[in-house]
Amino acid sequence: MAEMRTVTGIEMQKRDSNRISIFLDGEFAFGLHQDVLLECGIARGDKLSEERIEAILALEQSRRAKEKALRLLSVRSRSRKELADRLKQAKFSPAAVESALGEMERLGFLDDSEFARAWGRNRTATRPEGAFMLRQELRHKGVTEEDIEKGLQAAFQESSEAEVARELAVRRKKVLVSLSEEKAKKRLQDFLLRRGFGWDLVSGIMEEWERL
C-alpha cells in the first residue's frame, strides 16, 4: 500500500500573506499560494498520497507559470512561441507551460495574428524594413505563414513597400551627402538590402538617384 502522509500544519508565511506553508508529518513540505490551497481543499489532518501531493504541486506550478506569463506580457507583447520558450527556460513543466499559454489566450493577452500585425506596424513606424526581413523576423518568432501575411499587410497598409523603401532612401541619402557619389550609392544600396528590400526594388530606387 502506498505511503500516506498527514497534513499536520497549514500556516501563513510571514514574508507573503498570500503564501501558505504546508507541513506533512510534522515537517515543512512545500509552499502554496492561498488560491491553490482553496482549490485543492486540503485541511489539517488530511492524509495525502504521493499522487495527490504531485497533483497539488502541479497546480501550484501552473499558477506560477501563469504569473510569470503575465509579467512577461506586461513588458511587451510576445508570440506564442516566444512566451513558451521563456516559460521553458524558467524550468516550468510542459503541462504548466501549456496551461499558462491557454490561459493567456483565453484572456486575450496572447494572439499571434494581432502580434504579427502590431509587429508589422511598429517596424514600419520605427525601423522601416522590407517584406523579406519582416517575414524572417516573424518566422523566427514562430508565427504561422497565414499570420505573417497579416503582419505584412499591416506593415504596408498606409504605404506600399516600394514607397517605404523610397522614403527611407531619401532620408538616408541626406546622411551620406559628405561622401563621393560612388561611395554614397554603394552605401545606400547596401543599407536598403540589409533592411530586407528586394534587389529589384533597390535597383529601381538606385536608378532614380538624381531624383531622391
Buried (B, 14 or more C-beta within 10 A) or exposed (E): EEEEBEBBBBEEEEEEEEBBBBBBEEEEBEBBBBEBBEBBEBEEEBEBEEEBBEEBBBBBBBBBBBEBBBEBBEEEBBBBBBBBBBBEEBEBBEEBBBBBBEBBBEEEBBBBBBBBBBBBBEBBEEEBBBBBBBBBBBEEBBBBEEBBBBBBEBBBEEBEBBEBBBEBBBEBBEEBEEEEEEEBBBBBBEBBBEBBBBEEBBEEBBEEBEEB
